[in-house]
Each structure stands twice: as structure tokens, then as C-alpha cells.
């Protein structure tokens, strides 16, 4: 398989603004369609949100997706039609299994809340559920496995390195900090992403400053990019 590495700069995302909210979309969403960036394997949404206190997303419906939320600062309150109610804090991962259909809302529960949210296609139409899990601090800590995809969180100090697992589809997002140049990529800053396909082999990344990375090894069952 041909190895492909793409750098998606944070400045290339399109920004949606409403009162109390700013969202930076990586893929086509709503009225904005970018035929070159519709999905990456099963990943159909990769957003970074900034919410003011009490602002967010009113009750709305999802089906046939897995929604994974990583809070970078503040706190995010979630409630859904199963009767579940949770608040996600930094260092925790929230996972909504939408199943055959669920309604939920998300609201900032702090003066300012910043979080990254990913949607993955799902064929599991079972009962919906929501869970919150703490994630250990470390150079590469497994946060969640859903379907055939796994999320790791990597927290590096200045000058520290991490070797990422090989993957047919690998998505690396610089949530904060910056990375130095490596054999596959130019230096990356906060908001930038590296998308690799075709099993490029173990990839070593080095932090230029204190850095947090969100690393997805995506299901090889859907290699459409």
C-alpha cells in the first residue's frame, strides 16, 4: 500500500461562530462542503470547540455514530435521553454510543471550556450509552477503544519524544504545544494534525515545548480517505 502523509494546518479549518461558541471544523460539516476533506477512514468529524459558561449545544439527535470528547480546559456537562447526566473534566474522556438513536445536549460548566470532539461511523445500532473514563498521564496512554479504533493521549515535556504505533490509518492532533520536524513532517503547532495512511511504520515525535497529542489509530476496515 502506498504510504501517504498529509499535514492539515489548524489555519485550514473553517470556523463557525455563534454567541458564546466558536468551533473549528476539520471536515465538511453543515453547509460547508470540502470534497477533499469529507472523512478519514471512519472519522467523519474532528472539531475543536470553545464555549462560554452556560453556552453549547441544545438537545439534538444522533444515530449510528460514536462520539468521543476530550476536554482540554474547563468542564463540559452532558445529558441525554437515556436519563444520563455527566460532567467531563480535563484528563477524562467522554464516550457517547449513539446506537440506533439518542438525544443529548452539551453545555459549558465553567467560565471557558475548550474541548476536542471526534465522530466515528458506527454500525452498532444497539442501545445508546454514555461513559466517562479517567486517562493516566504519560507519554502514550490508551484512553479508549471503540470498534476497531483506538485513542491514545500523549503528554510530553519539552524535548521528550514518543514513538507511535504503526497503523494503516493514523491521525495525530496537536491539542497544545508544538512538535519539532521529523522524517515525515514539518514542525507542527497547536491545532495542526498529521494524517498518515499505508503503514508508514513506527513514527517518533519530539516536543518542542510541553505538548499534548491526541492520537487515533483508526479501523482498517474502512480505508477510504
MOPEZI-V27321 format. One line per field, one symbol per residue. phi: phi as a letter, one per 20 degrees, with the letter a starting at -180 (. if undefined). Layout:
phi=???
//
This chain:
phi=.fecccddfgfefeddccgmbccdeecgbleecdfebdaclffdbbdddccegneqcfgbdcbmbdddcceebnbcecbbfenfbbcddgncddcdeflfqbdbccbfdbgbccbdccddfbdedfffbbcccfcferfbdfdaccmddcdddddcegnfccdeffbfcccddefbnadfgcfdbfgddgnecddccnlfngdecceebgbcddddeegffcefc
//
